[in-house]
């Protein structure tokens, strides 16, 4: 009985998270299209901002990451992978690891 309730709660959380992600992507897509038309230089700045954040293990907005990914998925993928390699390489810095796991 407890397992069924736990499974149902997990399923509900997944559905809620999926809905939030879909809404976030929809909003980011709308902002991306607007920026393409009205401020294309901002898109390059967003990629730079994401790169700087990952390089220094600093906070960043999820929406900025989503939009940067829409601008240049390959470049942002490399940024993220390089950060993963840096943070997970021995010796592991505790502060960087905490940032990474947030």
N, C-alpha and C positions, 0 to 999 in steps of 0.2 A: 504494500500500500504506500509506504513512504517513498519507494523507488518511483512509482508512477507519478506521484506529486512532484518529486524532484525533476523528473524528466519533463513534465508539463511546464514547470517553472523555467527550466533551461530552454525549452522550445519557445516559450513566450519571450524570453530575453533575446533569443536569436532573431525572432521576428521583429522585435522592437529595434534591435541594432541594425538589421538589414534595412528597415524602413528609414532609419536615421541616415544610414549611408547613402541610400538612394536619394534622399532629400538633399544631403550635402553635395552629392555629385551634380544633381540638378542645379542647385544654387551656384556651384563653382562653374559649371558649364555656361550658365547665364552670364556670370561675371567675366569669364574668359572671352566670350563673344563680344561683350561690351568693350572690354579692354582692347581687343584686337582692332576694333573700329575707332575707338576714341583715344587710346593711349598705349600704342604698341610697345613703346620704350619701357613701360611699366612691367611688361611681361618678362623682359630680359632682367630687369631689376629683381623680380620675384625669384627667378632661377638663382641669381647671385645671392639673394637673401637666404634661400634654402641651402645653398652650398656653404655659405658662411656659418649657418646654424649647425649643420651637420659636422663641419670641420672643427668647430669649437665646442661641440656638445651643448649648444644653447637652445632655448625654447624657440619654437616656431608655430605658426598657426597651421592647423590641418588644412584649412581652405587654401592657404598659400601653396602648400605642398601639392594639393590636388590640381591647382591651376598650373603650377610649374610643370607638373607631369603632362598636362594637356599641351603645353607649349613644346616641350622636348622630352619625351618619355625616355629616350635612350640616355640622354645626359643626366637626367634626374636619377635614373636607375643606377648609373655609375656613381653618382654622388652618394646614394644610399648604401650601395655595396662597399664603397671605400670606407664609409663611416663604420659599417659592420666589421670590416677587416681591422680597422684601427682599434675599435673598442674591444673586440674579442681577441686581440693579439696579446700574448703574454709579454710582460706582466700586465694583468688587467688592473686598470685604475678604478678604484671603488666609485668615485664620483662620476666618471664617464659611464660606468656600467649601470649605475642607478638612473642616469639620464636615459640611457639606451632602453632600459626595461620599463620606463614610464609609459 
